[in-house]
Amino acid sequence: MEIIRLIPLIGFLLFCLQIGIRAFVLQRKGTRLSGGKKQSSKGISTVLLTAFFVVFLNELVYKAGLIRFSIIPNVLQPLLAGKIILVISGIVLILLGNLFMLLTLRALNQSLRFGLNRSNLGKLVTSGIYASSRNPFFVAINCLFVGIGLVFPTPFFIVISLLALVSIHFFILKEERFMHQNYGEEYKNYAKNVRRYF
């Protein structure tokens, strides 16, 4: 088993662990992390997210050579496998994604929130990595998914990477409108000085 094949799996698990630990610690301190959706839409989102997570994790474990079963049909297996420049680039992006997430969570401190809800705004964070990027959380996610797609360039991971890039960009646009509405002049001044990505 090649160690390189384990890096995307370890990187993904470390990424999830960073967010999970921070969310757990903040919840224990009484910080409300979400705005509280309607129960029916929250249930559907949870089921879809869980299904995606199971398939994605199965593919990472399969590609790492730890299991012999893949949910994805063999027809959708490697396209560009073995290109060392892709693998190295992917590993660098996975490591950068984890570093950006670490710096993001450190800068957010108590202000970590999931979702857009006026009743649960928190403080506008503009220091740390947020002094260089308005969206380092999403940059970190993009780095992780694109990195995995480069290490394992199968149609599944390539499509997931592209979907992540496009959907996160549209979510950022929605979030920026929300930030302008709720933080007003403070966010407007911040947006003038700090780029959307880097």
ZIBEL-V610991 format. One record per residue. N is the residue number from 1. RES is the residue in one small letter. PHI is phi in degrees with one decimal (999 if undefined). BURIAL is # if it has 9 or more other C-alpha atoms within 8 Angstrom, else .. D_LAST is the distance of its C-alpha to the last C-alpha in Angstrom with 1 decimal. Layout:
# ZIBEL-V610991
N&RES&PHI&BURIAL&D_LAST + N&RES&PHI&BURIAL&D_LAST
This chain:
# ZIBEL-V610991
1&m&999&.&36.4 + 2&e&-79.5&.&33.5 + 3&i&-62.6&.&31.1 + 4&i&-60.4&.&28.1 + 5&r&-70.3&#&29.1 + 6&l&-84.6&#&28.8 + 7&i&-59.0&#&25.2 + 8&p&-60.7&#&23.7 + 9&l&-64.7&#&26.3 + 10&i&-63.3&.&25.8 + 11&g&-61.2&#&22.0 + 12&f&-65.3&#&22.4 + 13&l&-65.5&.&25.1 + 14&l&-63.3&#&23.3 + 15&f&-59.4&#&20.3 + 16&c&-64.3&.&22.8 + 17&l&-63.5&.&24.8 + 18&q&-58.1&#&22.0 + 19&i&-67.1&#&21.6 + 20&g&-61.4&.&25.3 + 21&i&-64.0&.&26.3 + 22&r&-62.4&#&24.1 + 23&a&-62.0&#&25.4 + 24&f&-61.8&.&28.9 + 25&v&-61.8&.&28.8 + 26&l&-66.3&#&27.5 + 27&q&-63.9&#&30.2 + 28&r&-64.0&.&32.8 + 29&k&-83.9&.&31.9 + 30&g&93.3&.&32.5 + 31&t&-77.0&.&28.9 + 32&r&-84.6&#&28.8 + 33&l&-93.0&#&25.8 + 34&s&-135.2&#&26.5 + 35&g&-85.8&#&28.2 + 36&g&82.6&.&31.0 + 37&k&-79.8&.&31.4 + 38&k&-62.9&.&34.8 + 39&q&-60.3&.&36.4 + 40&s&-66.3&.&37.0 + 41&s&-71.1&.&33.4 + 42&k&-66.8&#&32.2 + 43&g&-65.4&.&34.8 + 44&i&-65.3&.&33.7 + 45&s&-60.4&.&30.0 + 46&t&-64.4&.&31.1 + 47&v&-63.9&.&33.4 + 48&l&-64.3&.&30.8 + 49&l&-65.2&.&28.1 + 50&t&-64.0&.&30.8 + 51&a&-61.5&.&32.0 + 52&f&-59.5&.&28.6 + 53&f&-59.6&.&28.1 + 54&v&-64.0&.&31.6 + 55&v&-64.8&#&31.1 + 56&f&-62.4&.&27.7 + 57&l&-65.4&#&29.1 + 58&n&-58.6&#&32.3 + 59&e&-64.8&#&30.5 + 60&l&-64.8&#&28.5 + 61&v&-66.4&#&31.8 + 62&y&-63.3&#&33.7 + 63&k&-66.7&#&31.3 + 64&a&-74.6&#&31.6 + 65&g&82.5&#&35.3 + 66&l&-88.4&.&36.3 + 67&i&-136.2&.&38.1 + 68&r&-108.3&.&39.8 + 69&f&-113.8&.&39.2 + 70&s&-119.5&.&36.4 + 71&i&-70.3&.&36.2 + 72&i&-79.7&.&34.6 + 73&p&-59.7&.&37.4 + 74&n&-59.1&.&37.7 + 75&v&-59.1&.&37.2 + 76&l&-96.8&#&33.5 + 77&q&-90.1&#&33.1 + 78&p&-44.1&#&31.5 + 79&l&-103.5&.&30.5 + 80&l&-119.8&.&28.8 + 81&a&-58.6&#&29.8 + 82&g&92.3&.&30.4 + 83&k&-79.3&.&27.8 + 84&i&-59.7&.&26.8 + 85&i&-65.4&.&23.6 + 86&l&-66.6&#&22.4 + 87&v&-62.8&#&23.5 + 88&i&-63.2&#&21.9 + 89&s&-60.7&#&18.5 + 90&g&-63.1&#&19.0 + 91&i&-63.2&#&20.0 + 92&v&-60.2&#&17.0 + 93&l&-65.5&#&14.7 + 94&i&-61.8&#&17.1 + 95&l&-65.1&#&17.1 + 96&l&-63.1&#&13.3 + 97&g&-58.4&#&13.5 + 98&n&-68.2&#&16.3 + 99&l&-63.8&#&14.7 + 100&f&-61.3&#&11.7 + 101&m&-66.7&#&14.4 + 102&l&-60.1&#&16.6 + 103&l&-65.6&#&14.2 + 104&t&-65.7&#&13.5 + 105&l&-64.1&#&17.3 + 106&r&-65.2&.&18.0 + 107&a&-68.1&#&16.0 + 108&l&-68.2&#&17.5 + 109&n&50.0&.&20.9 + 110&q&-89.8&.&23.4 + 111&s&-94.7&#&21.1 + 112&l&-66.7&#&20.4 + 113&r&-138.2&#&21.5 + 114&f&-116.6&.&21.9 + 115&g&94.8&.&22.4 + 116&l&-111.4&#&22.6 + 117&n&-144.3&.&25.7 + 118&r&-63.1&.&26.7 + 119&s&-80.3&.&29.2 + 120&n&-138.7&#&26.8 + 121&l&-72.3&.&23.8 + 122&g&78.3&.&23.3 + 123&k&-89.9&.&21.5 + 124&l&-71.9&.&18.2 + 125&v&-97.0&.&15.9 + 126&t&-130.5&.&13.7 + 127&s&-108.5&.&14.2 + 128&g&65.8&#&13.3 + 129&i&-65.9&#&9.9 + 130&y&-70.9&#&9.8 + 131&a&-79.2&#&9.7 + 132&s&-109.5&#&6.1 + 133&s&-148.0&#&5.0 + 134&r&-77.6&#&8.0 + 135&n&-135.9&#&8.5 + 136&p&-65.7&#&8.4 + 137&f&-59.2&#&11.9 + 138&f&-75.5&.&11.4 + 139&v&-60.8&#&8.7 + 140&a&-61.8&#&11.5 + 141&i&-62.8&#&14.1 + 142&n&-60.7&#&12.8 + 143&c&-59.4&#&12.6 + 144&l&-61.4&#&16.1 + 145&f&-67.9&#&17.7 + 146&v&-66.0&#&16.5 + 147&g&-60.2&#&17.6 + 148&i&-62.8&#&20.9 + 149&g&-63.2&#&21.4 + 150&l&-79.7&#&21.1 + 151&v&-70.1&#&23.6 + 152&f&-120.1&#&25.9 + 153&p&-79.0&#&25.6 + 154&t&-95.2&#&28.1 + 155&p&-54.3&#&28.1 + 156&f&-59.1&#&27.6 + 157&f&-70.4&#&24.4 + 158&i&-66.3&#&23.0 + 159&v&-63.3&.&23.9 + 160&i&-60.7&#&22.4 + 161&s&-61.8&#&19.1 + 162&l&-64.8&#&19.1 + 163&l&-62.0&.&20.3 + 164&a&-62.2&#&17.6 + 165&l&-59.5&#&14.8 + 166&v&-69.5&.&16.9 + 167&s&-66.8&.&18.2 + 168&i&-67.0&#&15.0 + 169&h&-60.5&.&13.5 + 170&f&-66.8&.&16.8 + 171&f&-66.5&.&16.9 + 172&i&-60.9&#&13.6 + 173&l&-60.7&.&15.3 + 174&k&-65.3&.&18.4 + 175&e&-64.3&#&16.9 + 176&e&-65.0&.&15.4 + 177&r&-61.7&.&19.0 + 178&f&-60.9&#&20.4 + 179&m&-65.5&#&18.3 + 180&h&-60.7&#&19.4 + 181&q&-67.0&.&22.9 + 182&n&-101.5&.&23.1 + 183&y&-112.7&#&21.2 + 184&g&52.5&#&22.0 + 185&e&-62.3&.&21.4 + 186&e&-60.7&.&19.6 + 187&y&-73.3&#&16.7 + 188&k&-59.2&#&17.0 + 189&n&-65.3&.&16.6 + 190&y&-62.2&#&13.6 + 191&a&-64.6&#&11.9 + 192&k&-66.7&.&13.0 + 193&n&-98.1&.&11.2 + 194&v&-125.7&#&7.8 + 195&r&-71.9&#&5.5 + 196&r&-62.1&.&6.3 + 197&y&-106.9&.&3.8 + 198&f&-150.2&.&0.0
